[in-house]
């Protein structure tokens, strides 16, 4: 990745997909069904979310900053995010702004070189590049029973890095880290190296920070309403060792500003029994949907999904015999849409390794009759083009 004025290729890829979807709409009068996009379907929203989210009213007139939040509410939030009393907690409006704040603090405390374990959210890469922090990408290798962390490669790099960035669960997979890999991060990484974890897609009680309660070199980012596919109402939390509290509070004023009205409402909602009830209902739904998806894939033996995905909504489907950039060409992508009536987001946008072959994201929150029909069309298309 070029460190000087890089094009944001991930956004260019998304623009190509959206332009093709618009072209399809102009020709056929309706949009192709996108199985990958982040918003849930109207059916899903109506069934699981509408009228089920209860919000507490707040005074929306004055400024409110994270360090002005009621201390009891902040402690409860930290606990419900999986953090102990050895961590500070800062609230901001979105997960993306939290990433920007964390990278700014890393710059301020002298971090110069970061090892990023991919797949990863693309915003992370560009935040580091914009701040002049050097990044080194290393890739998890997909195997049918999980992901392989290249521990020996990481050990070889320890003398030349200041921080490691990981994502939990493994980005877009709903696969959580194995104990042996967690132990590697806990016991094999020197304390001078910061570990930063993007926990934004972690389900409640699956946050990685629960394994790092005594670590003074661990920072985590949380966006917990993502797990119930509420994307317009949200807050993000950053948990950090207290020695960085001054840096986070000062830079939050610069990067994030004050909290929005909906952020404070989201905070109260997250700490409510109402939120826990919705989480429980959705985890069961995703478990059932995942079981149905695995059964469907049995009819397409050249394709596979991670067998150990949890009861969360994001999945990756792999066609290892197709090249990683199989639908990169814009015209080829449109022909795919015409033949299948569907759309998808390929895994190369999420920085999966090229040698895994072609992959794409499946969002179980897209659930409806059209969703399952779309998957069958996609699976048939990919299988017939191997």
N, C-alpha and C positions, 0 to 999 in steps of 0.2 A: 504494500500500500504506500503510495506516494505521500510523503509528509508535507509537501508544498501544494497548497490549494487543491486538494484532492476532489475529484468529482464524487458525488454521493451516489455510487452505482446502485445501491439498494433502492433509492428513491426513483432512479431512472427505470429500474426493472419494474417497480410498482406502477409507474406512469404508463409503461408499455402495456401492462395487463389491463389497467383501467381504460386506456384508449381502445384496446381491442374489445373490451366489454361494451363500451359505448358504440363502437362500430357494429357489433352484433345486435345491439338494441335497435339501431337505425334500420338494420336489414330485416329483423324478425319481429320487432315490436315488443320484445321483452328481454330481460337480461339473462345471460347464462347463470346457472346456479353456482355460486362460489362456495366451495366446501372448506376454504381455508381462512376466510376473512374473520376479523376479530370480533365483530358484533354478532350477538345471537339472533336467531330468526324471530319473527313476530310470534310464531307458535310457541317457541321456547319461552320468550319473555312473558307472554300472556299466561302460560301454564305455571311458571315457576317464580316469576318476579313481580309482575304487575299486582298492585294492591297488597303485596306481602311485605313491603319495605316501609317501616314506620319511622318517621323522622321527627326529632325534637326541634321546635323553633328556637332561634337565637337572635340576639341583637345584632343586626347586620350593618350598623352604622359606623362604629369605631374600628380603627385598626386593631388587629390582633396578631401578635407574633408568637412563634412557638414557645419561647421562654416566658410568655405571659399566660400560657394555658394553666388551668388549675392543676396543682401538683399531684393531687390524687388521681385525676383523670390521666395525667401523663404516666404515672407509675402503673396504673391499670393497663394502659396501652402497651407499655414496655413489656409487662408480664404476658399479655395476650399475644404479643409478637414473638414470644419465646425467650426474651432477654431477662437476665438476672439484674440484681441491684448493683452489679459491678459495671454496668453500662449506662452511659448517658443516652437520652432519647430526644431527637429533634423531629418535628413534624413539618412537612411542606406539602404543597398542593398536588403534585403528581410524582410518579416514579421517574419520569424522564428528568424533571427538575432536580430530583434527589441525586440522580447520576451526575448531573452537571455540577451540583454542589460538592459531591464527594470528590470528583476529579479536580475541582478547584482547590479543595483543602489539601489533597495529595500534592498538588503543585506548590502550595504555600509551605508545606512542611518538608519540602526538598526531595520528593520522590521524582526520580529521573527516568527509570526504566521499569516497565511493567510487563509481566508475562500474562497473557490472556489465553485462557483455556476455552477453545471453541467447540461447539457452536455458542454464539453470543449475540446479544441484542446490538444491532449496528450502531446505535447512538453512543455506546460505550467507546467504540473505536474512534469516532470523530471528535468526541469530547477530549480524549487524550491527545489526539493529533493537534487540535486547535490550541491546546495549552503547551505544546512543545515537549510533551512527555513521550519518550520512545516506547513503542509497543513491539512485543514479540508474540506472534500467534503460534499456539501449539494445539493440535487437534485430538479430540477423543475419537477412537476408532469404534465404529459400530459393529457389534457381533450379535448374533441372534438371541443371546441371553443377556444382553446388556451393553455396556460401554467399557472400553479399556482405557484407563488413564496411563499415559506413558511416563511412569514414575522415574525411570532411569534417565530419560531426557530432561526431566525437570531438575533432578539432582545435579546433573551436569551444568545447569544454568544458574544455580543458586548464588554463585559468587558474583554474578554480573547483573542481578536484578534487585530491585528494592521492594517490589510488591507482586502479588499474584491475584488475578481477578477470576473468580469462578461464578457459575450460575447454578442455582438450585431451585427446582429440579433441573436436570440437563435441559437446556433451552428448547422449548417447544415439544418436549417428549413426555412429560409427566413421569419420567424415570428419576428417582432420587439416588443420591450417591450411596455406594456400597460402604459397609463398615470399614473394609480394608483401605479404601480411599480416604475416608474421613480420618482414620487413624494416621494415614500418611501426612495429611495436612496438619494434624495436631502435633505429631511427634517428630516428623522428619524435616519440617520447615523451620529454620532458625528464627528466633524471636525478633531479630532485627528486620525481618521481611514481613510487611503487612499483608494480611489476607483480607480481600474484600469480596463479599458474596452478594450477588444480585438474587435476593430471595423473593422477588416480586410475584412470581407465579406459584410460590409455595403454598400448599394448603395448610390451614391451621393445624398446629401440633406436628408439622413436618418441617419446620424452619430449621435450617442447618445450625443456627446460632445456639440451639439447645445443646449442641455438642462442644461448644466453645465458651462455656460459662466462665472459665478461669483464665482465658487468654487475653493478654493485654495488647495483642497485635491483630485483632479481628474487628472488622467493620461490616455491617450488613445493611441492606436496603430492602424495604418492604412496601408492597402495594396490595394490601390484603383483599380489597374488594374485587380484584381481578379474578379471584377464585370462584366468585359467583357471577361473573360476566357482567358486572355493573361497571361500565366504562365512563359514563358521564358524571357520576357521583363518586368521588374518591379522595383519599389522602395517601401520603407516603410517609413512612417512618424511617429514620436512620438511627441505628444503634451503634455506639462507638465507645472506646475506652475514655474515661473521664479526662485523661491528659490532653485530649483533643477538643474539649468542650469549648474553650475560648475560640478556637479556629472555626468550629462549626457555627457557633452563634454569630460571629462577626461576618463570615462569608455567606451565611443564609440571608442576611439583610441585603447583600449585594446581588446574589444570584437569584434568590427566590422571592424576596419581599415579604409582605404580610400574607396571612392566610385568608382564603376566600370563605364566604359564608357556608358554601356547600362542603368545604373541607372540614369545618368544625362539626357540621351535622354528620358527616361520614364518620368522624372520630367517635361520636356518641353511638352511632348505629353499630359500628364495629364491636364496641364493648358491650353490646346488648344481647339478651337471650334471643331476641328476634334474629340477629345475624347468625348465631350458632344453629338455630333451627333451620334456616335456609341452607346453610352449609351442609348440614346432615342430609337434608332432602336431596340436594344436588349431588353429593358424593354417591349416594345410592343410585341416582339416575345415571351418572357417568359410569359407574361400575356395570350397570345393566347394558348401557349402550356399548361399552367397550367389549363386553362379552358377545353381543350381537355382531360387532364389527369383526372380531376375531373369527367367528363362525363363518361370516361372509368371505373372509380372505382365504379360508380353507379351499374354496373353489378356484383360487388363483395362485397356484403353488410357486410361480415365479416372483410373487410379491410377498412382502412380509412387514409386520409391525413389531415394535418392541413387545416381547411377551410379558415383561415385568412392569408395564406402565401402571401407575396408581389410579385411584378414582378421582382424577382431575380431567380437565376438558381438552387439553391439547395432545395430539398424537402426531407422529411422523410415520408415513408409509414409504417403503423403499422398493425400488425396482433396480436391484444391483447390476443387472445385465444391460441397462441403458446408461448412456453417458450422463454425467452430472448436469451438463448444460443442455439436456435433450430438448427442452422447450424454451431455450434462451432466445432463439430467433423469433422476432415478433410475428412474422408471417406464419411460421410454423405453429406458434401459439394460437393464432386466430383459426387456423385450420383445425386444430384440436378442439377449440370451442365450437366450431360449426359441426363437427362430427359427433361430439358428445353432448352438446348443450350445457356444458359446465365450464367452470373456471377454477383455478387453483393458484397457490403461491408455492413455487419450488423451494427446496431446502438450501440451494446455493445462496439464496438471499439471507439465510441465517448462519452462514459460514460453517456448514457441514463440510467435512473433507471431500475433495473431489473423487477420491478412490472408493467412496461408498456408493458411487453410481447416482442415478436419479432418485430424488425423494421429494415429497410434498407434505404440507401440513394439513391435518384434519382437525377441525374444531367441532367437538361433540355438542357444543352449544348451537350449532347450525341445524340441530335435529328437527326434522319434520318429514313428511312422506317424500318430498322432493329431494331431500338430503340423501336418503338411502337409494333412491333411483339414480341420483347423480353419481354416487360412489360406484354403483354397478357399471354405469357407462364408462367411468374413468378406469376402473379395474380391467374391463374388457378391452378398452383401447390400449392401455399400457401392455397388457399381456399379448395382444395380437401384433404389437410392434417390436417385440423382442427379437 
